Amino acid sequence: MLRVLMFLVPLALSVYAFIDCISTKDEDIRHMPKPLWAILVLLFPLVGSISWLIAGKKRHPAGGAAWGGGGGRRQWVAPDDNPDFLKSLDEERDKDDRPGDGERGGAG
């Protein structure tokens, strides 16, 4: 079983790294052009895959609107400080407060 894992783990790593490399946008690749990274991963599966995962791709933090904008490093913005979230709450409140929506408010 251990012999099989010693073959399958590097194979899976190199397949993942190769697919990740060829599916990454050109502007997110660092240090070398995409074809060179792909060749490195194919010719040297273990070293090339680990190199790609560590140094080949610009990594972006998960999230979206909750991450503060601006230049440089992005900081987490709590929901109560996030202008987009607060605006959506105001819009939802305004929508609920309108008279004549039939279900809420009004004389029923």
C-alpha atoms as an extended CHARMM CRD file, in Angstrom:
* protein
*
       108  EXT
         1         1  MET       CA              0.0000000000        0.0000000000        0.0000000000  PROA      1               0.0000000000
         2         2  LEU       CA              2.7990000000        2.4160000000        0.8530000000  PROA      2               0.0000000000
         3         3  ARG       CA              4.4640000000        1.7390000000       -2.5080000000  PROA      3               0.0000000000
         4         4  VAL       CA              1.2590000000        2.6780000000       -4.2960000000  PROA      4               0.0000000000
         5         5  LEU       CA              0.9700000000        5.9260000000       -2.2950000000  PROA      5               0.0000000000
         6         6  MET       CA              4.5790000000        6.7950000000       -3.0670000000  PROA      6               0.0000000000
         7         7  PHE       CA              3.6310000000        6.6810000000       -6.7460000000  PROA      7               0.0000000000
         8         8  LEU       CA              0.1120000000        8.1640000000       -6.6170000000  PROA      8               0.0000000000
         9         9  VAL       CA              0.7740000000       11.2130000000       -4.4220000000  PROA      9               0.0000000000
        10        10  PRO       CA              3.4800000000       12.7370000000       -6.6610000000  PROA      10              0.0000000000
        11        11  LEU       CA              1.4170000000       11.8550000000       -9.7400000000  PROA      11              0.0000000000
        12        12  ALA       CA             -1.6740000000       13.5600000000       -8.3320000000  PROA      12              0.0000000000
        13        13  LEU       CA              0.4190000000       16.5670000000       -7.3000000000  PROA      13              0.0000000000
        14        14  SER       CA              1.9310000000       16.9450000000      -10.7450000000  PROA      14              0.0000000000
        15        15  VAL       CA             -1.4470000000       16.5430000000      -12.4890000000  PROA      15              0.0000000000
        16        16  TYR       CA             -2.9690000000       19.1820000000      -10.1900000000  PROA      16              0.0000000000
        17        17  ALA       CA             -0.0410000000       21.5680000000      -10.7030000000  PROA      17              0.0000000000
        18        18  PHE       CA             -0.0970000000       21.1160000000      -14.4830000000  PROA      18              0.0000000000
        19        19  ILE       CA             -3.8390000000       21.7620000000      -14.7400000000  PROA      19              0.0000000000
        20        20  ASP       CA             -3.5430000000       24.7320000000      -12.3840000000  PROA      20              0.0000000000
        21        21  CYS       CA             -0.6730000000       26.0930000000      -14.4640000000  PROA      21              0.0000000000
        22        22  ILE       CA             -2.4100000000       25.8720000000      -17.8240000000  PROA      22              0.0000000000
        23        23  SER       CA             -5.6820000000       27.2560000000      -16.4660000000  PROA      23              0.0000000000
        24        24  THR       CA             -4.0980000000       30.2700000000      -14.7380000000  PROA      24              0.0000000000
        25        25  LYS       CA             -4.3930000000       33.6490000000      -16.4470000000  PROA      25              0.0000000000
        26        26  ASP       CA             -1.1540000000       34.9950000000      -17.8870000000  PROA      26              0.0000000000
        27        27  GLU       CA             -1.2150000000       38.0920000000      -15.6700000000  PROA      27              0.0000000000
        28        28  ASP       CA             -1.3240000000       35.9200000000      -12.5140000000  PROA      28              0.0000000000
        29        29  ILE       CA              1.8700000000       33.9950000000      -13.3440000000  PROA      29              0.0000000000
        30        30  ARG       CA              5.1410000000       35.0610000000      -11.7390000000  PROA      30              0.0000000000
        31        31  HSD       CA              8.8320000000       34.6910000000      -12.6030000000  PROA      31              0.0000000000
        32        32  MET       CA              8.5420000000       32.7410000000      -15.9150000000  PROA      32              0.0000000000
        33        33  PRO       CA              6.1630000000       32.4810000000      -18.8620000000  PROA      33              0.0000000000
        34        34  LYS       CA              3.3480000000       29.9270000000      -18.6660000000  PROA      34              0.0000000000
        35        35  PRO       CA              4.8390000000       27.4870000000      -21.2450000000  PROA      35              0.0000000000
        36        36  LEU       CA              8.0910000000       27.2770000000      -19.2820000000  PROA      36              0.0000000000
        37        37  TRP       CA              6.1770000000       26.5290000000      -16.0580000000  PROA      37              0.0000000000
        38        38  ALA       CA              4.1910000000       23.8100000000      -17.8360000000  PROA      38              0.0000000000
        39        39  ILE       CA              7.3770000000       22.2300000000      -19.2240000000  PROA      39              0.0000000000
        40        40  LEU       CA              9.0420000000       22.4100000000      -15.7950000000  PROA      40              0.0000000000
        41        41  VAL       CA              6.0660000000       20.6540000000      -14.1800000000  PROA      41              0.0000000000
        42        42  LEU       CA              6.0440000000       17.9530000000      -16.8850000000  PROA      42              0.0000000000
        43        43  LEU       CA              9.8070000000       17.2940000000      -16.9780000000  PROA      43              0.0000000000
        44        44  PHE       CA             10.4170000000       17.4360000000      -13.2290000000  PROA      44              0.0000000000
        45        45  PRO       CA              7.1040000000       16.3670000000      -11.7050000000  PROA      45              0.0000000000
        46        46  LEU       CA              7.8950000000       16.6420000000       -8.0110000000  PROA      46              0.0000000000
        47        47  VAL       CA             10.2630000000       19.6350000000       -8.0160000000  PROA      47              0.0000000000
        48        48  GLY       CA              8.3700000000       21.4400000000      -10.7700000000  PROA      48              0.0000000000
        49        49  SER       CA              4.9980000000       20.9710000000       -9.0720000000  PROA      49              0.0000000000
        50        50  ILE       CA              6.2210000000       22.1920000000       -5.7180000000  PROA      50              0.0000000000
        51        51  SER       CA              7.9710000000       25.1430000000       -7.3890000000  PROA      51              0.0000000000
        52        52  TRP       CA              4.7640000000       26.0630000000       -9.2320000000  PROA      52              0.0000000000
        53        53  LEU       CA              2.6820000000       25.9090000000       -6.0680000000  PROA      53              0.0000000000
        54        54  ILE       CA              5.1370000000       28.0070000000       -4.0690000000  PROA      54              0.0000000000
        55        55  ALA       CA              6.4600000000       30.5520000000       -6.5540000000  PROA      55              0.0000000000
        56        56  GLY       CA              4.6220000000       30.3240000000       -9.8410000000  PROA      56              0.0000000000
        57        57  LYS       CA              1.2320000000       31.8520000000       -9.1860000000  PROA      57              0.0000000000
        58        58  LYS       CA              0.0410000000       35.0480000000       -7.5490000000  PROA      58              0.0000000000
        59        59  ARG       CA             -2.2390000000       33.9950000000       -4.7210000000  PROA      59              0.0000000000
        60        60  HSD       CA             -5.3060000000       36.0860000000       -3.9230000000  PROA      60              0.0000000000
        61        61  PRO       CA             -7.0680000000       35.8960000000       -0.5620000000  PROA      61              0.0000000000
        62        62  ALA       CA            -10.5100000000       34.3560000000       -0.6000000000  PROA      62              0.0000000000
        63        63  GLY       CA            -13.3920000000       36.7580000000       -0.2550000000  PROA      63              0.0000000000
        64        64  GLY       CA            -14.6860000000       39.5630000000       -2.3330000000  PROA      64              0.0000000000
        65        65  ALA       CA            -16.5700000000       42.6940000000       -1.3820000000  PROA      65              0.0000000000
        66        66  ALA       CA            -15.7360000000       42.1420000000        2.2690000000  PROA      66              0.0000000000
        67        67  TRP       CA            -12.0670000000       42.7930000000        1.5340000000  PROA      67              0.0000000000
        68        68  GLY       CA            -11.2190000000       46.4540000000        1.6370000000  PROA      68              0.0000000000
        69        69  GLY       CA            -10.2430000000       48.0720000000       -1.6190000000  PROA      69              0.0000000000
        70        70  GLY       CA             -7.3720000000       50.3860000000       -2.2910000000  PROA      70              0.0000000000
        71        71  GLY       CA             -3.8160000000       49.7500000000       -3.2440000000  PROA      71              0.0000000000
        72        72  GLY       CA             -1.3090000000       47.5050000000       -1.6080000000  PROA      72              0.0000000000
        73        73  ARG       CA             -2.2970000000       44.9360000000        0.9160000000  PROA      73              0.0000000000
        74        74  ARG       CA             -6.0070000000       44.2130000000        1.3310000000  PROA      74              0.0000000000
        75        75  GLN       CA             -7.4810000000       44.2410000000        4.8070000000  PROA      75              0.0000000000
        76        76  TRP       CA            -10.5770000000       42.5060000000        6.1320000000  PROA      76              0.0000000000
        77        77  VAL       CA            -13.5270000000       44.8390000000        6.6320000000  PROA      77              0.0000000000
        78        78  ALA       CA            -16.1470000000       43.8460000000        9.1830000000  PROA      78              0.0000000000
        79        79  PRO       CA            -19.7380000000       43.7820000000        7.8770000000  PROA      79              0.0000000000
        80        80  ASP       CA            -20.7750000000       46.7630000000        9.9800000000  PROA      80              0.0000000000
        81        81  ASP       CA            -17.8970000000       48.7960000000        8.4520000000  PROA      81              0.0000000000
        82        82  ASN       CA            -18.4040000000       47.5780000000        4.8870000000  PROA      82              0.0000000000
        83        83  PRO       CA            -20.0970000000       50.3370000000        2.8350000000  PROA      83              0.0000000000
        84        84  ASP       CA            -21.4850000000       47.8740000000        0.2660000000  PROA      84              0.0000000000
        85        85  PHE       CA            -23.1160000000       45.7680000000        2.9710000000  PROA      85              0.0000000000
        86        86  LEU       CA            -24.5670000000       48.8140000000        4.7490000000  PROA      86              0.0000000000
        87        87  LYS       CA            -25.9350000000       50.1430000000        1.4680000000  PROA      87              0.0000000000
        88        88  SER       CA            -27.6590000000       46.8220000000        0.7730000000  PROA      88              0.0000000000
        89        89  LEU       CA            -29.2470000000       46.9460000000        4.2300000000  PROA      89              0.0000000000
        90        90  ASP       CA            -30.5380000000       50.4850000000        3.5950000000  PROA      90              0.0000000000
        91        91  GLU       CA            -31.9890000000       49.4240000000        0.2360000000  PROA      91              0.0000000000
        92        92  GLU       CA            -33.6810000000       46.4000000000        1.8180000000  PROA      92              0.0000000000
        93        93  ARG       CA            -35.1340000000       48.5450000000        4.6150000000  PROA      93              0.0000000000
        94        94  ASP       CA            -36.3980000000       51.1260000000        2.1280000000  PROA      94              0.0000000000
        95        95  LYS       CA            -38.0020000000       48.3910000000        0.0500000000  PROA      95              0.0000000000
        96        96  ASP       CA            -39.7910000000       46.9820000000        3.1290000000  PROA      96              0.0000000000
        97        97  ASP       CA            -40.9990000000       50.4280000000        4.2840000000  PROA      97              0.0000000000
        98        98  ARG       CA            -42.7530000000       51.3270000000        1.0300000000  PROA      98              0.0000000000
        99        99  PRO       CA            -46.5190000000       51.5690000000        1.4180000000  PROA      99              0.0000000000
       100       100  GLY       CA            -48.8210000000       49.4710000000       -0.7170000000  PROA      100             0.0000000000
       101       101  ASP       CA            -46.7410000000       46.3670000000       -1.0940000000  PROA      101             0.0000000000
       102       102  GLY       CA            -49.7710000000       44.3700000000        0.0840000000  PROA      102             0.0000000000
       103       103  GLU       CA            -48.0640000000       42.1090000000        2.5660000000  PROA      103             0.0000000000
       104       104  ARG       CA            -46.5820000000       44.5330000000        5.0590000000  PROA      104             0.0000000000
       105       105  GLY       CA            -47.6250000000       47.8620000000        6.4110000000  PROA      105             0.0000000000
       106       106  GLY       CA            -50.7720000000       49.6470000000        5.3850000000  PROA      106             0.0000000000
       107       107  ALA       CA            -54.2100000000       49.1000000000        6.8770000000  PROA      107             0.0000000000
       108       108  GLY       CA            -54.8900000000       45.4320000000        6.7670000000  PROA      108             0.0000000000
